[in-house]
Amino acid sequence: FLKLAKRGMPEAAYTYGLLLEEGRLLPKDAVAAREWYRKAAKRQYPNAMARIALADVERQGPGAAKEALALLQRAADGGSPIAARWLGFQYL
């Protein structure tokens, strides 16, 4: 995944970030994972946008909610099931 991620493939960057975040096959590294998510999100990869938005809410608290919800909406509009699920929870 790393080779493809370095070539700019957003799916690979997202997957590499996920492996880093969860510590699968690689040592856990949340900071590096976020950077790979950011690279994928910059290329409009919806699931990466959702991961970043959810992490922002966790890290920054309710004050970040408005910005995070906007990013989640963009991710859901782009086809992210992660974002769509979390947006749905906001309206329960």
HELIX and SHEET records of a PDB file:
HELIX    1   1 LEU A    2  LYS A    6  1                                   5    
HELIX    2   2 PRO A   10  GLU A   22  1                                  13    
HELIX    3   3 ALA A   30  LYS A   42  1                                  13    
HELIX    4   4 PRO A   46  GLN A   60  1                                  15    
HELIX    5   5 PRO A   62  ALA A   64  5                                   3    
HELIX    6   6 ALA A   65  ASP A   77  1                                  13    
HELIX    7   7 PRO A   81  GLN A   90  1                                  10    
END                                                                             
